[in-house]
Amino acid sequence: MDEQKRIPGRYGLDEIETSQLEIWPNAHPERDYVVHLEIPEFTCLCPRSGFPDFATITIDYVPDQHVVELKTLKLYINKYRNRQISHESAANTILDDLISLLSPRWMRVVADFTVRGNIKTIIFAEHTTPEYQGPHPEYRRYLPA
């Protein structure tokens, strides 16, 4: 967006609304390696009450030909802050969108929600291509001690 056209207090909102997830070429497609991303400020709205829900979203994936561009991932995640969506749907929608974009060999999205109503929710959503036989990091590292 042109600097002269930025409206104070609005240009970030405009950038979030108009952004699209983007990809980069994987510089090492010959190797299986895990990309680990943590997003500690995820926010969405409860579909029943409209109250905010907060979570840390963790994305682990073994890329094939592409990796996600991080700024566009940040903007994509910020689109959820006014969206009414269940914990389960949030995790699975993020996974589905990233699979469609990246076609990774393996991917896991963990949505670790803040305690609400005395209930702790952690959603694990995972995808593996049939031909992938590589590493699958353990779930245990995400669970509280």
Backbone as ProteinMPNN parsed JSONL, in Angstrom:
{"seq_chain_A": "MDEQKRIPGRYGLDEIETSQLEIWPNAHPERDYVVHLEIPEFTCLCPRSGFPDFATITIDYVPDQHVVELKTLKLYINKYRNRQISHESAANTILDDLISLLSPRWMRVVADFTVRGNIKTIIFAEHTTPEYQGPHPEYRRYLPA", "coords_chain_A": {"N_chain_A": [[0.856, -1.182, 0.0], [0.539, 2.226, -0.782], [2.47, 4.652, 0.89], [1.494, 7.273, 1.234], [-1.234, 6.948, 1.119], [-2.017, 5.663, 3.364], [-4.17, 5.285, 6.052], [-4.22, 6.566, 9.244], [-4.365, 4.301, 11.945], [-5.808, 2.486, 10.509], [-4.486, 1.219, 8.368], [-3.214, -1.225, 8.977], [-5.38, -2.917, 9.432], [-6.503, -2.917, 6.877], [-4.449, -4.184, 5.468], [-4.492, -6.743, 6.624], [-7.077, -7.599, 5.861], [-6.893, -7.724, 3.044], [-4.854, -9.445, 2.461], [-3.203, -12.399, 1.191], [-2.27, -15.805, 1.584], [1.083, -16.728, 0.853], [3.705, -18.428, -0.989], [7.092, -19.693, -0.864], [9.846, -20.955, -2.779], [11.093, -24.133, -1.798], [14.282, -24.394, -0.686], [15.659, -26.719, -0.239], [14.519, -29.267, -1.283], [15.251, -31.902, -1.514], [15.711, -32.943, 0.944], [14.382, -34.23, 4.002], [13.102, -32.229, 6.42], [12.024, -30.524, 9.372], [9.897, -27.794, 9.649], [9.251, -25.549, 12.144], [6.817, -23.616, 13.601], [5.625, -21.122, 15.775], [2.824, -19.492, 17.026], [1.914, -17.322, 19.195], [-0.222, -15.607, 19.78], [-2.849, -16.12, 18.878], [-6.221, -15.434, 18.171], [-9.704, -15.898, 18.292], [-13.302, -15.924, 17.962], [-15.756, -17.243, 20.144], [-18.175, -19.39, 18.799], [-20.629, -19.663, 19.956], [-21.028, -17.845, 22.134], [-19.711, -15.511, 21.402], [-17.64, -14.461, 22.831], [-14.103, -13.787, 23.226], [-11.611, -16.207, 22.333], [-8.428, -17.511, 23.126], [-5.281, -18.648, 21.931], [-2.272, -20.585, 21.494], [-0.911, -21.284, 18.48], [0.686, -23.915, 16.956], [2.647, -24.889, 14.309], [3.943, -27.51, 12.583], [5.831, -28.795, 9.946], [6.887, -30.861, 7.189], [8.322, -29.735, 4.456], [7.628, -29.939, 0.905], [7.91, -28.955, -2.104], [7.558, -26.285, -1.532], [7.611, -23.569, 0.888], [5.922, -21.739, 3.49], [5.362, -18.24, 3.272], [6.274, -16.056, 5.769], [5.266, -13.509, 6.684], [2.821, -13.293, 5.362], [1.556, -15.468, 6.489], [1.285, -14.602, 9.126], [-0.537, -12.467, 8.753], [-2.707, -13.888, 7.711], [-3.4, -15.501, 9.951], [-4.178, -13.466, 11.676], [-6.617, -12.785, 10.559], [-8.482, -14.337, 11.804], [-9.295, -13.177, 14.173], [-11.741, -11.823, 14.482], [-13.501, -13.73, 13.81], [-16.085, -16.048, 14.214], [-15.668, -19.174, 15.394], [-15.243, -22.619, 16.129], [-12.937, -24.268, 18.4], [-12.016, -26.713, 17.376], [-12.669, -26.503, 14.651], [-11.136, -24.28, 13.934], [-8.431, -25.201, 14.159], [-8.467, -27.303, 12.264], [-9.239, -25.97, 9.912], [-7.109, -24.195, 9.503], [-5.086, -26.116, 9.074], [-6.123, -27.386, 6.714], [-6.115, -25.207, 4.887], [-3.368, -24.63, 4.728], [-2.361, -27.062, 3.77], [-3.561, -27.098, 1.217], [-2.247, -24.93, 0.101], [0.56, -25.524, 0.306], [1.095, -28.264, -0.141], [2.473, -30.151, 1.647], [4.809, -32.738, 2.741], [4.301, -33.789, 5.198], [2.302, -32.594, 7.907], [1.42, -30.927, 10.915], [-0.925, -29.273, 12.926], [-1.238, -27.666, 15.938], [-3.484, -26.507, 18.231], [-3.469, -24.806, 21.02], [-5.43, -23.912, 23.401], [-6.215, -21.281, 25.697], [-7.211, -21.771, 29.074], [-10.67, -21.954, 29.591], [-13.679, -21.489, 31.18], [-12.897, -23.336, 33.034], [-11.849, -25.407, 31.548], [-9.355, -26.94, 29.673], [-8.278, -26.909, 26.381], [-6.743, -28.68, 23.806], [-6.053, -29.039, 20.5], [-5.108, -31.371, 18.094], [-4.303, -31.599, 14.819], [-3.618, -33.391, 11.908], [-1.752, -34.244, 8.937], [-0.627, -36.478, 6.476], [1.15, -37.368, 3.586], [0.568, -40.194, 1.466], [2.929, -41.415, 0.502], [4.942, -40.541, 2.163], [7.404, -41.358, 4.515], [8.879, -40.389, 6.575], [10.158, -38.546, 9.502], [8.06, -38.162, 12.388], [7.39, -35.936, 14.639], [7.047, -36.181, 18.209], [3.926, -36.001, 19.999], [4.029, -35.468, 22.697], [5.722, -33.376, 23.443], [4.237, -31.084, 23.329], [2.47, -31.117, 25.371], [1.427, -30.068, 28.651], [3.621, -30.244, 31.476]], "CA_chain_A": [[0.0, 0.0, 0.0], [1.285, 3.464, -0.889], [2.613, 5.332, 2.19], [0.67, 8.477, 1.295], [-2.643, 6.585, 1.203], [-2.282, 4.973, 4.623], [-5.031, 5.993, 6.998], [-3.788, 6.22, 10.597], [-5.25, 3.42, 12.681], [-6.585, 1.64, 9.598], [-3.735, 0.529, 7.319], [-2.987, -2.611, 9.383], [-6.628, -3.645, 9.185], [-6.617, -3.088, 5.428], [-3.466, -5.181, 5.051], [-5.004, -8.045, 7.056], [-8.256, -7.942, 5.047], [-6.585, -7.953, 1.63], [-3.704, -10.338, 2.304], [-3.359, -13.791, 0.764], [-1.114, -16.635, 1.888], [2.029, -16.853, -0.251], [4.705, -19.478, -0.843], [8.458, -19.539, -1.343], [10.402, -22.251, -3.161], [11.899, -24.826, -0.8], [15.67, -24.431, -1.15], [16.225, -28.052, 0.003], [13.453, -30.267, -1.419], [15.822, -33.251, -1.476], [15.902, -33.321, 2.348], [13.28, -34.148, 4.958], [13.385, -31.437, 7.614], [10.796, -30.015, 9.973], [9.743, -26.363, 9.908], [8.473, -25.392, 13.378], [6.337, -22.24, 13.738], [4.768, -20.889, 16.939], [2.044, -18.258, 16.926], [1.386, -17.283, 20.568], [-1.283, -14.615, 19.998], [-4.032, -16.435, 18.08], [-7.502, -15.058, 18.769], [-10.93, -16.059, 17.514], [-14.486, -15.706, 18.789], [-16.593, -18.409, 20.414], [-19.347, -19.328, 17.932], [-21.856, -19.681, 20.751], [-21.189, -16.646, 22.971], [-19.061, -14.332, 20.839], [-16.5, -14.068, 23.66], [-12.842, -14.159, 22.593], [-10.806, -17.358, 22.73], [-7.009, -17.253, 22.878], [-4.53, -19.896, 21.787], [-0.997, -20.651, 20.796], [-0.973, -22.204, 17.346], [1.987, -24.448, 16.568], [2.599, -25.549, 13.007], [5.142, -28.253, 12.202], [5.629, -29.46, 8.666], [7.999, -31.261, 6.337], [7.946, -29.178, 3.158], [8.011, -30.618, -0.325], [8.485, -27.983, -3.041], [7.323, -24.905, -1.096], [7.445, -23.194, 2.294], [5.007, -20.609, 3.617], [5.962, -16.925, 3.516], [5.865, -15.838, 7.156], [4.432, -12.322, 6.899], [1.454, -13.586, 4.927], [0.989, -16.372, 7.494], [0.88, -13.745, 10.249], [-1.753, -11.75, 8.368], [-3.76, -14.912, 7.62], [-3.797, -15.849, 11.324], [-4.89, -12.311, 12.235], [-7.986, -12.75, 10.029], [-9.363, -15.111, 12.691], [-9.604, -12.5, 15.437], [-13.161, -11.454, 14.536], [-14.24, -14.847, 13.216], [-16.699, -16.985, 15.155], [-15.266, -20.508, 14.951], [-14.915, -23.507, 17.245], [-11.525, -24.645, 18.536], [-11.744, -27.816, 16.453], [-12.725, -25.999, 13.276], [-9.993, -23.387, 13.706], [-7.234, -26.012, 13.906], [-8.615, -28.052, 11.016], [-9.275, -25.031, 8.789], [-5.72, -23.768, 9.285], [-4.407, -27.25, 8.444], [-6.614, -27.548, 5.335], [-5.645, -24.094, 4.053], [-1.927, -24.773, 4.503], [-2.168, -28.22, 2.884], [-3.92, -26.646, -0.137], [-1.225, -23.991, -0.361], [1.936, -26.021, 0.302], [1.228, -29.7, -0.424], [3.626, -30.647, 2.402], [4.904, -34.188, 2.916], [3.671, -34.047, 6.496], [2.014, -31.357, 8.634], [0.59, -30.982, 12.121], [-1.307, -28.009, 13.55], [-1.669, -27.819, 17.324], [-4.142, -25.304, 18.756], [-3.426, -24.927, 22.487], [-6.275, -22.812, 23.855], [-6.189, -20.854, 27.09], [-8.302, -22.325, 29.872], [-11.909, -21.173, 29.568], [-14.713, -22.249, 31.872], [-12.187, -24.391, 33.76], [-11.536, -26.494, 30.622], [-8.191, -26.744, 28.808], [-8.477, -27.586, 25.105], [-5.63, -28.749, 22.861], [-6.472, -29.748, 19.295], [-4.038, -31.849, 17.225], [-4.792, -31.959, 13.485], [-2.419, -33.861, 11.215], [-1.857, -34.696, 7.549], [0.555, -37.149, 5.93], [0.961, -37.904, 2.243], [0.729, -41.651, 1.523], [4.296, -41.856, 0.207], [5.912, -40.028, 3.143], [7.771, -42.312, 5.565], [9.883, -39.714, 7.392], [9.96, -38.331, 10.938], [6.824, -37.617, 12.946], [7.721, -35.517, 16.003], [6.138, -36.666, 19.253], [2.938, -35.093, 20.566], [4.285, -35.203, 24.116], [6.421, -32.112, 23.7], [3.265, -29.999, 23.395], [1.59, -31.266, 26.524], [1.984, -29.507, 29.881], [4.295, -31.223, 32.357]], "C_chain_A": [[0.893, 1.233, 0.0], [1.283, 4.191, 0.452], [1.689, 6.541, 2.316], [-0.818, 8.158, 1.461], [-2.988, 5.86, 2.5], [-3.112, 5.847, 5.546], [-4.597, 5.595, 8.396], [-4.835, 5.368, 11.312], [-6.029, 2.445, 11.818], [-5.719, 0.791, 8.665], [-3.403, -0.914, 7.683], [-4.208, -3.473, 9.138], [-6.817, -3.914, 7.696], [-5.664, -4.171, 4.929], [-3.924, -6.59, 5.427], [-6.139, -8.493, 6.135], [-7.907, -8.344, 3.62], [-5.474, -8.972, 1.4], [-4.121, -11.735, 1.851], [-2.104, -14.551, 1.178], [-0.239, -16.764, 0.646], [3.041, -17.942, 0.062], [6.064, -19.002, -1.333], [8.918, -20.91, -1.828], [11.2, -22.839, -1.992], [13.308, -24.964, -1.363], [16.295, -25.818, -1.008], [15.163, -29.143, -0.12], [13.956, -31.709, -1.369], [15.913, -33.803, -0.052], [14.59, -33.248, 3.113], [13.755, -33.347, 6.159], [12.08, -30.825, 8.089], [10.891, -28.508, 10.147], [8.804, -26.248, 11.109], [8.114, -23.919, 13.53], [5.438, -22.15, 14.961], [4.12, -19.523, 16.814], [1.322, -18.091, 18.258], [0.204, -16.345, 20.791], [-2.502, -14.857, 19.113], [-5.286, -16.061, 18.86], [-8.618, -15.355, 17.773], [-12.097, -15.83, 18.463], [-15.262, -17.008, 18.942], [-17.847, -18.325, 19.54], [-20.669, -19.304, 18.698], [-22.087, -18.351, 21.469], [-20.661, -15.37, 22.335], [-17.898, -13.829, 21.674], [-15.205, -14.514, 22.987], [-12.237, -15.425, 23.197], [-9.375, -17.074, 22.303], [-6.265, -18.577, 22.817], [-3.13, -19.609, 21.284], [-1.172, -21.689, 19.701], [0.458, -22.615, 17.018], [1.805, -25.212, 15.267], [3.951, -26.207, 12.779], [4.861, -28.886, 10.85], [6.947, -29.817, 8.011], [7.628, -30.778, 4.943], [8.322, -30.109, 2.011], [8.66, -29.571, -1.227], [8.386, -26.538, -2.565], [7.307, -24.787, 0.418], [6.534, -21.973, 2.33], [5.795, -19.324, 3.871], [5.39, -16.419, 4.837], [5.008, -14.597, 7.381], [2.992, -12.595, 6.481], [0.778, -14.585, 5.864], [0.497, -15.575, 8.692], [-0.434, -13.028, 9.939], [-2.943, -12.706, 8.251], [-4.288, -15.267, 9.009], [-4.589, -14.701, 11.949], [-6.319, -12.181, 11.702], [-8.971, -13.48, 10.937], [-9.879, -14.31, 13.876], [-11.056, -12.055, 15.574], [-14.059, -12.548, 13.974], [-14.805, -15.759, 14.304], [-16.462, -18.397, 14.629], [-14.908, -21.347, 16.172], [-13.423, -23.811, 17.259], [-11.158, -25.7, 17.489], [-11.718, -27.335, 15.003], [-11.562, -25.074, 12.963], [-8.753, -24.196, 13.35], [-7.323, -26.714, 12.556], [-8.676, -27.157, 9.789], [-7.876, -24.523, 8.469], [-4.946, -24.88, 8.586], [-4.834, -27.394, 6.983], [-6.101, -26.449, 4.408], [-4.159, -24.227, 3.734], [-1.603, -25.982, 3.628], [-2.463, -27.816, 1.438], [-2.845, -25.756, -0.738], [0.113, -24.671, -0.627], [2.116, -27.442, -0.214], [2.429, -30.291, 0.314], [3.637, -32.176, 2.454], [4.189, -34.615, 4.195], [3.423, -32.702, 7.171], [1.153, -31.664, 9.847], [0.33, -29.555, 12.58], [-1.808, -28.346, 14.949], [-2.246, -26.484, 17.763], [-4.295, -25.501, 20.259], [-4.152, -23.72, 23.077], [-6.113, -22.544, 25.345], [-7.399, -21.441, 27.804], [-9.495, -21.378, 29.836], [-13.002, -22.025, 30.193], [-14.141, -23.462, 32.581], [-11.869, -25.602, 32.877], [-10.37, -26.078, 29.731], [-8.415, -27.554, 27.534], [-7.199, -27.518, 24.285], [-6.092, -29.614, 21.694], [-5.227, -30.108, 18.491], [-4.672, -32.254, 15.899], [-3.574, -32.272, 12.624], [-2.743, -34.356, 9.814], [-0.538, -35.351, 7.154], [0.232, -37.594, 4.513], [1.235, -39.403, 2.293], [2.168, -42.122, 1.323], [5.329, -41.418, 1.25], [6.132, -41.03, 4.266], [8.746, -41.703, 6.569], [9.482, -39.498, 8.836], [8.592, -37.739, 11.264], [7.125, -37.216, 14.385], [6.633, -35.937, 16.99], [5.159, -35.587, 19.705], [3.325, -34.647, 21.972], [4.943, -33.854, 24.365], [5.467, -30.928, 23.801], [2.437, -30.015, 24.668], [2.225, -30.686, 27.772], [2.568, -30.601, 30.761], [3.428, -31.599, 33.534]], "O_chain_A": [[1.897, 1.272, 0.711], [0.236, 4.336, 1.083], [1.157, 6.802, 3.395], [-1.584, 9.016, 1.901], [-4.141, 5.482, 2.706], [-2.784, 7.009, 5.785], [-4.599, 4.407, 8.72], [-6.028, 5.672, 11.288], [-6.825, 1.659, 12.332], [-6.17, -0.26, 8.211], [-3.316, -1.759, 6.791], [-4.096, -4.615, 8.694], [-7.239, -5.001, 7.302], [-6.026, -4.978, 4.073], [-3.764, -7.525, 4.642], [-6.158, -9.637, 5.682], [-8.56, -9.216, 3.047], [-5.187, -9.324, 0.256], [-5.241, -12.182, 2.099], [-1.001, -14.006, 1.129], [-0.742, -16.893, -0.47], [3.219, -18.332, 1.216], [6.173, -18.049, -2.105], [8.43, -21.928, -1.338], [11.899, -22.113, -1.285], [13.501, -25.586, -2.407], [17.349, -26.077, -1.588], [14.926, -29.875, 0.841], [13.163, -32.635, -1.2], [16.162, -34.993, 0.138], [13.788, -32.337, 2.91], [14.703, -33.741, 6.838], [11.148, -30.632, 7.308], [11.853, -28.003, 10.726], [7.697, -26.784, 11.092], [9.0, -23.066, 13.581], [4.58, -23.009, 15.164], [4.786, -18.527, 16.531], [0.24, -18.647, 18.447], [-0.327, -16.295, 21.901], [-3.124, -13.903, 18.645], [-5.397, -16.338, 20.054], [-8.491, -15.097, 16.576], [-11.89, -15.57, 19.648], [-15.407, -17.776, 17.991], [-18.519, -17.294, 19.535], [-21.709, -18.96, 18.137], [-23.184, -17.795, 21.428], [-21.102, -14.273, 22.677], [-17.229, -12.872, 21.283], [-15.198, -15.505, 22.258], [-12.339, -15.675, 24.398], [-9.134, -16.476, 21.255], [-6.575, -19.511, 23.557], [-2.844, -18.547, 20.73], [-1.536, -22.834, 19.969], [1.33, -21.768, 16.826], [0.927, -26.066, 15.143], [4.983, -25.536, 12.782], [3.788, -29.446, 10.628], [7.975, -29.178, 8.236], [6.729, -31.334, 4.311], [9.212, -30.95, 2.134], [9.862, -29.331, -1.112], [9.046, -25.657, -3.117], [7.033, -25.749, 1.136], [6.39, -21.263, 1.335], [6.783, -19.332, 4.606], [4.173, -16.357, 5.009], [4.095, -14.636, 8.206], [2.053, -12.179, 7.16], [-0.442, -14.556, 6.019], [-0.585, -15.841, 9.215], [-1.336, -12.99, 10.774], [-4.057, -12.366, 8.648], [-5.501, -15.326, 9.213], [-5.559, -14.935, 12.669], [-7.15, -11.529, 12.335], [-10.178, -13.256, 10.841], [-10.83, -14.741, 14.528], [-11.549, -11.924, 16.695], [-15.236, -12.315, 13.698], [-14.082, -16.187, 15.203], [-16.973, -18.779, 13.576], [-14.336, -20.837, 17.135], [-12.733, -23.634, 16.256], [-10.136, -25.597, 16.811], [-10.843, -27.722, 14.228], [-11.052, -25.08, 11.842], [-8.093, -23.911, 12.351], [-6.358, -26.717, 11.791], [-8.208, -27.552, 8.721], [-7.498, -24.43, 7.301], [-4.231, -24.625, 7.617], [-3.98, -27.513, 6.105], [-5.699, -26.724, 3.277], [-3.737, -23.969, 2.606], [-0.668, -25.931, 2.829], [-1.7, -28.153, 0.533], [-2.568, -25.819, -1.936], [0.737, -24.431, -1.66], [3.201, -27.787, -0.683], [3.313, -30.871, -0.317], [2.613, -32.824, 2.241], [3.559, -35.671, 4.252], [4.224, -31.777, 7.034], [0.282, -32.533, 9.815], [1.242, -28.729, 12.619], [-2.682, -29.196, 15.125], [-1.58, -25.453, 17.68], [-5.144, -26.268, 20.713], [-3.571, -22.647, 23.234], [-5.901, -23.459, 26.141], [-8.472, -21.589, 27.218], [-9.357, -20.169, 30.022], [-13.223, -23.161, 29.775], [-14.808, -24.488, 32.716], [-11.645, -26.699, 33.388], [-10.389, -25.012, 29.116], [-8.707, -28.748, 27.598], [-6.635, -26.442, 24.087], [-6.473, -30.77, 21.875], [-4.383, -29.249, 18.234], [-5.498, -33.166, 15.866], [-2.607, -31.511, 12.611], [-3.849, -34.823, 9.538], [0.537, -34.836, 7.464], [-0.843, -38.14, 4.264], [2.061, -39.842, 3.092], [2.58, -43.122, 1.912], [6.47, -41.878, 1.219], [5.18, -41.497, 4.893], [9.375, -42.433, 7.335], [8.586, -40.169, 9.348], [8.048, -36.929, 10.514], [7.116, -38.071, 15.27], [5.457, -36.031, 16.64], [5.511, -34.411, 19.787], [2.971, -33.543, 22.385], [4.728, -33.253, 25.418], [5.849, -29.872, 24.307], [1.777, -29.029, 24.999], [3.439, -30.793, 27.949], [2.077, -31.73, 30.789], [3.836, -32.406, 34.369]]}, "name": "protein", "num_of_chains": 1, "seq": "MDEQKRIPGRYGLDEIETSQLEIWPNAHPERDYVVHLEIPEFTCLCPRSGFPDFATITIDYVPDQHVVELKTLKLYINKYRNRQISHESAANTILDDLISLLSPRWMRVVADFTVRGNIKTIIFAEHTTPEYQGPHPEYRRYLPA"}
